[in-house]
Amino acid sequence: MILGISAVIYPLAVSKGTVWKEIPFSLLASVVLAFLANDQLIDKQSHSVLLRSDGLILLSFFVIFLYYSINLAFEIKGIDDHVPSKAHGTVKSIGLVIAGLSGLVIGGEWIVNGAVHMALKLGMSQATVGLTVVAVGTSLPELATSAVAAYRKNVDIAVGNVVGSNIFNIFFVLGISAIIHPLPFSIANNIDIGMVILASLLLFVFMFTGKKRSLDRWEGVVSMSIYVVYIIFLIYR
Protein backbone atom coordinates (compact mmCIF):
# COMPACT_ATOMS: atom_id res chain seq x y z
CA MET A 1 0.00 0.00 0.00
CA ILE A 2 2.73 2.47 1.01
CA LEU A 3 4.86 1.77 -2.05
CA GLY A 4 1.71 1.86 -4.19
CA ILE A 5 0.85 5.39 -3.04
CA SER A 6 4.48 6.48 -3.39
CA ALA A 7 4.68 5.08 -6.95
CA VAL A 8 1.51 6.95 -7.93
CA ILE A 9 3.11 10.18 -6.65
CA TYR A 10 6.32 9.50 -8.58
CA PRO A 11 7.57 6.30 -10.31
CA LEU A 12 10.14 4.59 -8.11
CA ALA A 13 13.40 3.60 -9.78
CA VAL A 14 15.05 0.88 -7.71
CA SER A 15 18.75 0.12 -7.46
CA LYS A 16 20.12 -3.22 -8.65
CA GLY A 17 21.16 -4.14 -5.10
CA THR A 18 17.64 -3.60 -3.80
CA VAL A 19 16.15 -5.76 -6.57
CA TRP A 20 18.48 -8.70 -6.07
CA LYS A 21 19.23 -8.47 -2.33
CA GLU A 22 16.83 -6.43 -0.17
CA ILE A 23 13.55 -7.46 -1.86
CA PRO A 24 14.47 -11.19 -1.87
CA PHE A 25 15.52 -10.87 1.78
CA SER A 26 12.11 -9.37 2.55
CA LEU A 27 10.50 -12.34 0.78
CA LEU A 28 12.74 -14.69 2.79
CA ALA A 29 11.53 -13.09 6.02
CA SER A 30 7.91 -13.91 5.16
CA VAL A 31 8.72 -17.48 4.13
CA VAL A 32 10.78 -18.14 7.27
CA LEU A 33 7.92 -16.84 9.41
CA ALA A 34 5.48 -19.13 7.60
CA PHE A 35 7.67 -22.16 8.33
CA LEU A 36 8.30 -21.31 11.99
CA ALA A 37 4.66 -20.47 12.78
CA ASN A 38 2.99 -23.55 11.24
CA ASP A 39 3.62 -26.26 13.80
CA GLN A 40 0.19 -27.76 13.12
CA LEU A 41 0.75 -28.14 9.40
CA ILE A 42 4.44 -29.04 9.40
CA ASP A 43 4.95 -30.98 12.65
CA LYS A 44 1.32 -32.11 13.12
CA GLN A 45 1.17 -30.50 16.56
CA SER A 46 -2.12 -29.82 18.35
CA HIS A 47 -1.54 -26.07 18.08
CA SER A 48 0.91 -23.62 16.52
CA VAL A 49 3.03 -21.14 18.43
CA LEU A 50 6.11 -19.02 17.87
CA LEU A 51 8.38 -20.28 20.64
CA ARG A 52 11.34 -18.51 22.20
CA SER A 53 13.61 -20.70 20.06
CA ASP A 54 11.75 -19.43 16.98
CA GLY A 55 12.29 -15.89 18.21
CA LEU A 56 16.03 -16.55 18.45
CA ILE A 57 16.04 -17.86 14.88
CA LEU A 58 14.28 -14.70 13.67
CA LEU A 59 16.76 -12.53 15.56
CA SER A 60 19.65 -14.46 14.01
CA PHE A 61 18.37 -13.57 10.55
CA PHE A 62 18.06 -9.96 11.69
CA VAL A 63 21.71 -9.94 12.80
CA ILE A 64 22.70 -11.18 9.33
CA PHE A 65 20.66 -8.41 7.70
CA LEU A 66 22.11 -5.83 10.10
CA TYR A 67 25.64 -6.98 9.23
CA TYR A 68 24.83 -6.65 5.53
CA SER A 69 23.34 -3.16 6.03
CA ILE A 70 26.35 -1.91 8.03
CA ASN A 71 28.80 -3.17 5.40
CA LEU A 72 26.67 -1.55 2.70
CA ALA A 73 26.77 1.78 4.55
CA PHE A 74 30.56 1.67 4.84
CA GLU A 75 30.83 1.18 1.08
CA ILE A 76 29.19 4.58 0.44
CA LYS A 77 31.94 7.11 -0.21
CA GLY A 78 31.62 10.70 0.96
CA ILE A 79 28.22 10.19 2.59
CA ASP A 80 28.78 13.12 4.97
CA ASP A 81 29.12 15.46 1.99
CA HIS A 82 25.75 14.38 0.59
CA VAL A 83 23.77 13.91 3.80
CA PRO A 84 24.66 16.69 6.25
CA SER A 85 23.71 15.93 9.83
CA LYS A 86 22.80 18.23 12.67
CA ALA A 87 25.10 17.77 15.64
CA HIS A 88 23.75 17.61 19.19
CA GLY A 89 25.52 17.46 22.51
CA THR A 90 25.80 14.10 24.29
CA VAL A 91 23.33 15.01 27.05
CA LYS A 92 20.78 16.39 24.58
CA SER A 93 21.14 13.34 22.32
CA ILE A 94 20.58 10.95 25.24
CA GLY A 95 17.58 13.02 26.34
CA LEU A 96 16.04 12.93 22.86
CA VAL A 97 16.52 9.15 22.66
CA ILE A 98 14.92 8.62 26.09
CA ALA A 99 12.03 10.95 25.23
CA GLY A 100 11.47 9.22 21.90
CA LEU A 101 11.54 5.74 23.44
CA SER A 102 9.16 6.83 26.20
CA GLY A 103 6.75 8.19 23.62
CA LEU A 104 6.91 4.93 21.67
CA VAL A 105 6.22 2.84 24.78
CA ILE A 106 3.30 5.00 25.91
CA GLY A 107 1.89 5.27 22.39
CA GLY A 108 2.22 1.51 21.89
CA GLU A 109 0.34 0.87 25.13
CA TRP A 110 -2.47 3.22 24.07
CA ILE A 111 -2.72 1.63 20.63
CA VAL A 112 -2.91 -1.92 22.01
CA ASN A 113 -5.47 -1.07 24.69
CA GLY A 114 -7.58 0.95 22.27
CA ALA A 115 -7.45 -1.80 19.63
CA VAL A 116 -8.51 -4.49 22.12
CA HIS A 117 -11.39 -2.30 23.34
CA MET A 118 -12.44 -1.64 19.74
CA ALA A 119 -12.34 -5.34 18.91
CA LEU A 120 -14.61 -6.17 21.84
CA LYS A 121 -17.05 -3.35 21.07
CA LEU A 122 -17.37 -4.17 17.37
CA GLY A 123 -17.36 -7.93 17.82
CA MET A 124 -14.19 -8.20 15.71
CA SER A 125 -11.26 -10.46 16.42
CA GLN A 126 -8.11 -8.89 17.82
CA ALA A 127 -6.23 -10.25 14.78
CA THR A 128 -8.54 -8.35 12.40
CA VAL A 129 -8.14 -5.09 14.32
CA GLY A 130 -4.38 -5.63 14.41
CA LEU A 131 -4.25 -6.19 10.67
CA THR A 132 -6.37 -3.12 9.89
CA VAL A 133 -6.58 -0.31 12.46
CA VAL A 134 -3.30 -0.98 14.27
CA ALA A 135 -1.40 -1.79 11.08
CA VAL A 136 -2.57 1.39 9.36
CA GLY A 137 -1.98 3.51 12.46
CA THR A 138 1.56 2.28 13.02
CA SER A 139 2.36 2.56 9.30
CA LEU A 140 1.37 6.22 8.99
CA PRO A 141 4.91 7.47 9.79
CA GLU A 142 6.29 5.12 7.11
CA LEU A 143 3.65 6.32 4.65
CA ALA A 144 4.52 9.94 5.34
CA THR A 145 8.25 9.22 4.94
CA SER A 146 7.87 7.32 1.66
CA ALA A 147 5.31 9.74 0.21
CA VAL A 148 7.48 12.78 0.95
CA ALA A 149 10.56 10.95 -0.35
CA ALA A 150 8.71 10.09 -3.59
CA TYR A 151 7.47 13.68 -3.95
CA ARG A 152 11.05 14.92 -3.56
CA LYS A 153 12.22 12.16 -5.94
CA ASN A 154 14.35 10.50 -3.28
CA VAL A 155 13.18 7.11 -4.52
CA ASP A 156 15.82 5.00 -2.72
CA ILE A 157 14.51 6.26 0.62
CA ALA A 158 10.90 5.57 -0.39
CA VAL A 159 11.63 1.94 -1.35
CA GLY A 160 14.23 1.19 1.32
CA ASN A 161 11.94 2.49 4.05
CA VAL A 162 9.21 -0.04 3.22
CA VAL A 163 11.37 -3.05 2.39
CA GLY A 164 13.56 -2.47 5.44
CA SER A 165 10.52 -2.04 7.67
CA ASN A 166 9.08 -5.38 6.55
CA ILE A 167 12.37 -7.14 7.31
CA PHE A 168 12.73 -5.34 10.65
CA ASN A 169 9.16 -6.08 11.78
CA ILE A 170 9.37 -9.81 11.06
CA PHE A 171 12.90 -10.61 12.14
CA PHE A 172 13.35 -8.13 15.00
CA VAL A 173 9.93 -7.15 16.34
CA LEU A 174 8.40 -10.63 16.13
CA GLY A 175 11.68 -12.16 17.27
CA ILE A 176 11.84 -10.01 20.41
CA SER A 177 8.10 -10.49 21.06
CA ALA A 178 8.40 -14.30 20.85
CA ILE A 179 11.35 -14.27 23.25
CA ILE A 180 9.42 -12.17 25.77
CA HIS A 181 6.40 -14.49 25.51
CA PRO A 182 5.59 -17.32 23.04
CA LEU A 183 3.03 -16.15 20.46
CA PRO A 184 0.06 -18.43 19.59
CA PHE A 185 -0.59 -18.72 15.87
CA SER A 186 -3.85 -19.57 14.13
CA ILE A 187 -3.88 -21.43 10.81
CA ALA A 188 -6.31 -18.78 9.55
CA ASN A 189 -3.47 -16.25 9.75
CA ASN A 190 -1.68 -18.10 6.94
CA ILE A 191 -3.79 -16.00 4.58
CA ASP A 192 -2.21 -12.88 6.05
CA ILE A 193 1.31 -14.28 5.76
CA GLY A 194 0.43 -15.32 2.23
CA MET A 195 -0.48 -11.70 1.44
CA VAL A 196 2.91 -10.55 2.71
CA ILE A 197 4.63 -13.16 0.53
CA LEU A 198 2.47 -12.12 -2.44
CA ALA A 199 3.33 -8.46 -1.89
CA SER A 200 7.08 -9.22 -1.92
CA LEU A 201 6.73 -11.44 -4.99
CA LEU A 202 4.72 -8.79 -6.84
CA LEU A 203 7.26 -6.12 -5.99
CA PHE A 204 10.02 -8.34 -7.38
CA VAL A 205 8.03 -9.13 -10.55
CA PHE A 206 7.19 -5.44 -11.07
CA MET A 207 10.92 -4.75 -11.31
CA PHE A 208 10.89 -6.54 -14.68
CA THR A 209 7.58 -5.28 -16.09
CA GLY A 210 7.19 -1.89 -17.72
CA LYS A 211 10.32 0.14 -17.12
CA LYS A 212 13.06 -2.15 -15.81
CA ARG A 213 13.90 -1.85 -12.09
CA SER A 214 11.10 0.64 -11.56
CA LEU A 215 7.74 0.64 -9.81
CA ASP A 216 5.56 2.51 -12.29
CA ARG A 217 2.33 4.36 -11.55
CA TRP A 218 0.09 1.61 -12.97
CA GLU A 219 1.90 -0.94 -10.83
CA GLY A 220 1.30 1.29 -7.82
CA VAL A 221 -2.42 1.37 -8.66
CA VAL A 222 -2.46 -2.45 -8.92
CA SER A 223 -0.76 -2.75 -5.51
CA MET A 224 -3.24 -0.35 -3.91
CA SER A 225 -6.19 -2.20 -5.46
CA ILE A 226 -5.00 -5.54 -4.10
CA TYR A 227 -4.63 -4.03 -0.63
CA VAL A 228 -8.16 -2.58 -0.72
CA VAL A 229 -9.55 -6.00 -1.70
CA TYR A 230 -7.58 -7.58 1.14
CA ILE A 231 -8.95 -5.08 3.68
CA ILE A 232 -12.53 -5.76 2.50
CA PHE A 233 -11.83 -9.48 2.89
CA LEU A 234 -10.59 -8.93 6.46
CA ILE A 235 -13.69 -6.98 7.42
CA TYR A 236 -16.04 -9.67 6.15
CA ARG A 237 -13.93 -12.63 7.29
N, C-alpha and C positions, 0 to 999 in steps of 0.2 A: 504493500500500500504506500509506504513512505517513498520508495524508489519510483513507484508509479507516478505519484504526484510530482516528484522532483523532475522526472523525465518529461512530463507534460509542460512544466515550466521551461525547461531547457534540456535538449537531448544530452545524455550522459555518455561521453566518451570514456572508456575504461582502459586502464593500462594493461599490458600483456601479463604482468605479474599478478594482477588482481584476477584476470580471467583464468589463469592456469594454476594459481596457488590459493588465493584467499577464498574465491567462490567455491572451489572444490573442498576446501577445508570446512567451510560453512555447511556444505552438503554432508561431509563426513560427520560433523557434530550431530546432525539430525539422525543419521543412520546409527551412530553409536548409541544415542539415547534410545532409539527404538529397540535395539538389541538388549540393552541393559534393563529396560523397563518391562519387557514382556516375559516375565518368569512363567506365566500361565501357558503361553503359547510355545515357548522354546523349551522350558524345563518341566512342563506339565505340573507346575505347582498349583496349590489350591487358590493362591492369590498372587498378585504381582506387587512388587515394592522396590523402590530404589534404596538399596541398603547403603550403609556407610562405606562398604568396600566399593560399591558402584560410584559413590561420591568421590572416592580417592582416584578411581580410574578417570573420571571426568576431569578432576583437577590435574592429573598427570598430562592429559591432552592439552589442558590450558597452559601448563608450563612449557610444553613444546611450542605452542603457538606464541607464547610470550617471548621465548628465546628467538624464534624466527623474526618477530616484530622488532626486537631490540637490534638484532643484527642488520635488519633492513634499514633501520633508522641511522645506524652508524655508517651505512654505505652512502647516505645522502651528503654530498659535498657542499659546504658553504650554506648550511641550512639557516644559520643565524643571520646571514645577509638577506635572506628571502622572507624569513618569519621573525620579525623583531619581537622581543618579549619585554614586558613591563616588569622591572625588578622591584621586589618588595623586601623589607627587612625580615630577618628570621622570625622574630616575635610575631609580626603581622602575618607572615605566611602561615605559621602554626595556628594562629587565631582564626584565619580564614578557613583553614582545613577543618578545624574543630567545629566551627560554626556551620560549615557546609555539611559535615557528617551528621551533626545534631539535627539539622533540618531534614536530611534524608531519612533518619531514623523516625523522627516524629511524623513526617509526611507519610512514610511507609505504614506506620501504625494506624494513622487516620484512614488511609486508603483501604487497608485490610478490614478494619472494623466497619467502615462504611459499606464495603462490598458485601460482607457477610450479612449485614443488616438488610441491604437491598435484596439480596438473594432470598432471605426469609420472607420479606414483605411481598415480593413479586412471585413467590413460589418457584423461583429459578434455582438451578443447582449452582453451587459455589464455583464449579468448573466453568459453567457458562458465563457467569459474571466475570470471572478471572480472564476468560478469553475475549471478552468484549469490553466492558467498562474499564476494568483495571488495565488491560492491555493497551487500550487506546489512551487512557490517562497517563500511564507511565511512558508511552511512546511519543507524547506531544513534544518534549524537548528534542528528541531525535528528529521528529518531523520538522520542527522549526529550524534546526541546524541544517538538515539536508535541503530544505526548501530555499533557505537563504543562500546556501552554498551554490545551489543550482542557479538561482537568480543572478548571483555574482559570477557565474561560470567557473566556480571552483569545483569541478565535477569529481575530482579525486576524493575530496572531503565528503561530498554527498554520497558517493558509493561506499567508501571505506567506513563511514559512520554506521551504515546499516549492516553491512556484511560483518564488520567487527563486533557490532552489538549482538548479532545473532550468535556468533561464536562465544562471546563473553557470557551471555545469558545462559547458554546450555552448559558449557564446560565449567565456568566459574560459579555463577549464581546457583544453578541446580546442584553443582558439586558441593559447595559449602552448605547449602540447605539440607542435602542428604546426609552430610556428616553430622550436622547439628541434630537432626531427627530423621529417621527413615521415612520416605515419602510413598504412601500407597498409590498404586497406579491402576486405573480402570481400563479394561480392554477397549471401551468406547473411545478413550482418548487417543487411540491409534489413528483415528481419522484426523485429529488435530496435528499429530506428528507427521502424518502423511501430507498434510497441507504445507507444512514447513519444508518437507523434502521436495514437494512439487514446486514450491516457490524458488528454491535453490536451483532445481533442475531447469525451470523456465528461464531464470536469470542467465544460466550458463548457455542455454540454447539461443536466447535472444542476442548473445554476443556474436552469433554467426548468421543471423537473419537481418535483412535490411543492411544498414551500414555496419561493416565489420567492427567488432569490439566497441559497440555503442548501443545504449538503450534508447531507442527512438521514441517519439511521442506516441505513435500508435501502439507500441509495445507497452508503454506506460499505461495507456487506456485499457489494454487487455488485462494487465496486472490488477488495476483498480477494479475492473469489472468482476474478476475472479474473487477478489476479496469481498466485494459487496454480496455476491452470491453465497460465499462462505458464511458471512455474518447472518444473512437471512436463514441459512440452514441451522446455525447455532440457536437462533431465537425460536425456531419451530421444532428443534430436536427434543 
